Amino acid sequence: GSLIAPYNPDLPSLGNAFVGPVGGHLLGFDFEGRDVLSRLLAGALSSMIGPLAVVLAAMALGVVIAVIAAWRQGPLDTAISSGLDILFAFPGILLAVVAAAVFGASLTAAAIALSIAYMPYVARVLRGAALRERGQPYVAALEVQGASGPPICLRHIVPNMLPLIVAQATIMFGWAMVDLAAISFLGLGVQPPTPNWGVMISENEPGILQGYPLPALSAGLCIVAVVIAFNVLGERLFEQAQGTRR
């Protein structure tokens, strides 16, 4: 985004603070007189790289835990399920607040906290799919041929679960974007003056009451548009994954 931003997204001009669209500035200026469109384009990087990191980490942990629980079953499966139930009790934003208090407010701390909070949801959904794959005849045939657990899981079970994994990751991206935007709005994620959509809503919130809502609303609309797009994509992929398993 910063490569195609028409103006420097970090260059303030206090004389233009909360000035509406004028000249080549299609969305006007924010509370420090910075070009809003340029801030939106530059802020897309941190606004999307954070959710992507959360999704990749949560999915990797969730897939590993789900496959281990489904493969070993018995007491280990019971222990893992109990641990997941405990993690369900901790909301992602609460963990992000704790992480910010311990490690300092940053996108990294917030992303790690959300990854831990999302992992149980991934593991719970994928565990059922892994159990179904574990009970397939081809798994028993591979075991009879002398194949061990890790190769069977990596070469067969996980690839067969891939459509569901992709669908779950796509839906989770929208959750992560909303949560990270809320965390940045609270001042616990991306720190100003780094461009970020959640930070832009927080910074320009006073403008809503002063009659200059465009800077805050434009950032909010970007979040809404991306979340809706990923949710629609995720639902379609999930439906296809369900149909494939049937």
SEPA-631585 format. One line per field, with one value per residue (C-alpha): residue number from 1; x, y, z. Coordinates in Angstrom, 2 decimals. Each point is the difference from the previous one (the first is absolute). Last residue first. Example, Ala and Ser with C-alpha at 12.3 -4.5 7.8 and 13.67 -1.06 7.14 Angstrom:
seq <- [2/1]
east <- [13.67/-1.37]
north <- [-1.06/-3.44]
up <- [7.14/0.66]
This chain:
seq <- [246/245/244/243/242/241/240/239/238/237/236/235/234/233/232/231/230/229/228/227/226/225/224/223/222/221/220/219/218/217/216/215/214/213/212/211/210/209/208/207/206/205/204/203/202/201/200/199/198/197/196/195/194/193/192/191/190/189/188/187/186/185/184/183/182/181/180/179/178/177/176/175/174/173/172/171/170/169/168/167/166/165/164/163/162/161/160/159/158/157/156/155/154/153/152/151/150/149/148/147/146/145/144/143/142/141/140/139/138/137/136/135/134/133/132/131/130/129/128/127/126/125/124/123/122/121/120/119/118/117/116/115/114/113/112/111/110/109/108/107/106/105/104/103/102/101/100/99/98/97/96/95/94/93/92/91/90/89/88/87/86/85/84/83/82/81/80/79/78/77/76/75/74/73/72/71/70/69/68/67/66/65/64/63/62/61/60/59/58/57/56/55/54/53/52/51/50/49/48/47/46/45/44/43/42/41/40/39/38/37/36/35/34/33/32/31/30/29/28/27/26/25/24/23/22/21/20/19/18/17/16/15/14/13/12/11/10/9/8/7/6/5/4/3/2/1]
east <- [-19.71/3.51/0.01/-3.37/1.24/3.14/-2.08/-2.23/3.08/1.50/-3.19/-0.19/3.65/-0.41/-3.04/1.85/3.10/-1.96/-2.08/3.14/1.75/-2.96/-0.64/3.65/0.12/-3.29/1.47/2.99/-2.32/-2.18/2.89/1.35/-3.50/-1.64/0.75/-3.00/1.74/-1.47/1.40/3.28/0.71/0.26/2.84/2.83/-1.99/-1.37/3.44/1.59/-2.35/0.77/3.76/2.63/2.89/-0.18/-1.22/0.36/-1.34/-1.59/-0.93/-1.31/-3.67/-0.60/2.98/-1.74/-3.28/1.77/1.73/-3.35/-1.73/2.89/0.31/-3.67/0.20/3.09/-1.77/-2.44/2.86/1.90/-3.05/-0.51/3.68/0.03/-3.24/1.43/3.31/-1.46/1.01/3.49/0.20/-1.02/2.09/3.64/0.52/-2.24/1.11/3.65/-0.36/-1.86/2.27/-0.43/0.46/-2.24/-2.65/0.11/-0.56/-3.02/-1.46/0.36/-1.56/-3.04/-1.01/-0.28/2.82/-1.59/-3.19/2.02/1.95/-3.24/-1.26/3.33/-0.10/-2.90/1.28/3.60/-0.94/-2.20/2.68/2.67/-1.89/1.02/3.64/0.20/-1.75/2.69/2.83/-1.54/-0.47/3.61/1.30/-2.25/1.43/-0.91/2.55/1.12/-1.85/-2.81/-0.40/-0.20/-2.67/-2.04/0.41/-1.19/-3.13/-0.50/0.14/-2.59/1.18/-2.51/0.60/3.54/-1.37/-2.07/3.09/1.88/-2.81/-0.02/3.78/-0.25/-2.78/1.92/3.08/-2.05/-1.35/0.51/3.54/-0.83/-2.91/1.77/3.23/-1.88/-1.95/3.07/2.07/-2.86/-0.78/3.61/0.46/-3.44/0.55/3.43/-1.10/-3.23/1.67/2.75/-2.59/-2.04/3.09/1.11/-3.41/-0.33/3.78/0.14/-3.35/1.19/2.02/-3.08/-2.23/2.58/0.42/-3.76/-0.19/2.67/1.55/-1.28/0.57/-3.66/-0.43/-0.08/-2.33/-1.33/0.76/3.02/0.84/-1.92/-2.15/-1.77/-0.70/2.39/0.33/3.47/1.22/1.99/1.51/1.88/1.43/2.18/-0.44/-2.05/2.31/-2.28/-1.47/0.30/1.01/3.12/-1.51/-2.72]
north <- [-36.57/1.28/1.99/1.59/1.17/1.45/1.78/1.50/1.09/1.62/1.95/1.06/1.07/2.14/1.74/0.53/1.28/2.59/1.06/0.52/1.97/2.32/0.57/0.84/2.45/1.53/0.64/1.79/2.16/0.71/1.33/2.38/0.95/0.95/3.73/1.53/0.72/-3.06/-2.29/1.94/-1.07/-3.65/0.87/-1.58/-3.08/-0.72/0.56/-2.35/-2.78/0.63/0.09/2.53/0.08/3.31/-1.50/-3.44/-3.24/-2.06/1.01/3.53/-0.90/0.56/-2.30/-2.74/0.62/-0.16/-3.20/-1.53/0.98/-1.22/-3.24/-0.87/0.68/-2.17/-2.77/-0.50/-0.50/-2.29/-2.24/-0.32/-0.77/-2.66/-1.55/-0.31/-1.34/-2.88/-2.58/1.54/-0.35/-3.67/-1.23/1.02/1.71/-2.25/-3.25/1.06/0.88/-3.21/-2.74/-1.93/-3.75/-1.29/-0.85/3.63/1.17/-2.28/1.25/3.57/-0.90/-1.43/3.39/0.32/2.51/2.14/0.32/0.75/2.69/1.70/0.01/1.34/2.73/1.86/-0.23/0.76/3.15/1.32/-0.85/1.92/3.30/1.19/-1.02/1.75/3.02/0.37/-0.40/2.63/2.47/-0.39/0.48/2.98/1.84/1.21/-1.21/-3.52/-0.64/2.58/-0.34/-3.80/0.33/2.37/-2.37/-2.93/1.98/0.88/-3.67/-1.12/-2.57/-2.72/-1.97/-0.63/-2.24/-2.04/-0.44/-1.46/-2.46/-1.08/-0.52/-2.13/-2.14/-0.50/-1.02/-2.42/-1.89/1.46/-0.25/0.95/2.34/1.89/0.28/1.18/2.64/1.29/0.35/1.59/2.48/1.10/0.63/1.59/2.37/1.08/0.52/1.75/2.37/0.88/0.73/2.10/2.14/0.26/1.39/3.20/0.49/0.10/1.72/2.98/1.36/0.09/1.43/2.61/1.09/0.35/2.04/2.55/1.28/3.22/-1.08/-0.85/-1.65/1.56/-0.22/-3.18/0.81/2.19/1.19/3.24/-0.08/-2.71/1.23/1.84/-1.72/1.50/1.92/2.65/-2.78/-1.37/-3.37/-2.24/-3.65/-1.25/1.74/0.62/-1.91/-3.36/-2.60/-1.34/0.53/-2.49]
up <- [1.83/0.71/-3.26/0.79/3.38/-1.56/-2.65/2.67/1.97/-3.10/-0.60/3.64/-0.02/-3.13/1.48/3.28/-1.79/-1.98/3.00/2.11/-2.75/-0.57/3.72/0.69/-2.92/1.17/3.44/-1.52/-2.09/3.04/2.09/-2.67/-1.29/3.32/-0.01/1.84/3.29/1.69/-2.72/-0.02/3.56/-1.22/-2.38/1.94/1.05/-3.47/-1.53/2.53/-1.06/-3.67/0.50/-1.01/2.49/1.88/2.24/1.61/-1.44/2.76/3.55/-0.66/0.42/-3.73/-0.67/1.99/-1.83/-3.37/1.13/0.95/-3.24/-2.17/1.96/-0.43/-3.74/-0.38/1.91/-2.88/-2.45/2.35/0.50/-3.76/-0.58/2.73/-1.29/-3.50/1.43/2.02/-2.62/-0.07/3.83/0.04/-2.94/-0.21/3.36/2.09/-1.62/0.20/3.72/0.99/-1.36/-3.26/0.40/-2.82/2.61/1.14/-3.58/-0.35/3.30/-1.24/-3.37/1.79/1.45/3.78/0.36/-2.71/2.03/3.15/-1.89/-1.07/3.58/1.25/-2.64/1.59/3.59/-0.98/-1.90/2.79/2.58/-2.01/-0.09/3.49/-0.43/-3.36/1.50/2.67/-2.52/-2.29/2.86/1.13/-3.54/-0.75/2.98/3.50/2.51/0.89/3.27/-0.07/-3.77/0.34/2.71/-2.19/-2.95/2.14/0.85/-3.68/-0.96/2.52/2.59/0.95/-3.20/1.26/2.77/-2.47/-2.15/2.95/0.68/-3.65/0.10/3.14/-1.48/-3.24/2.00/2.11/-3.06/-3.49/-1.43/-3.57/0.65/2.79/-2.00/-3.10/1.92/1.86/-3.18/-1.95/2.78/0.44/-3.73/-0.33/2.92/-1.26/-3.61/0.99/2.46/-2.48/-2.70/2.42/0.72/-3.64/-0.96/2.06/0.07/-3.81/-0.61/2.02/-2.93/-2.23/2.71/1.03/-3.63/-0.35/3.23/-0.97/3.21/1.57/3.58/0.74/-3.41/-3.46/-2.99/-1.58/-3.65/0.69/-3.50/0.42/3.11/1.97/3.54/2.31/3.37/0.62/-3.06/1.92/2.08/-2.99/0.94/-2.22/1.01/-2.98/-2.52/-2.96/-2.97/1.78/-2.62/1.73/3.48/-0.85]
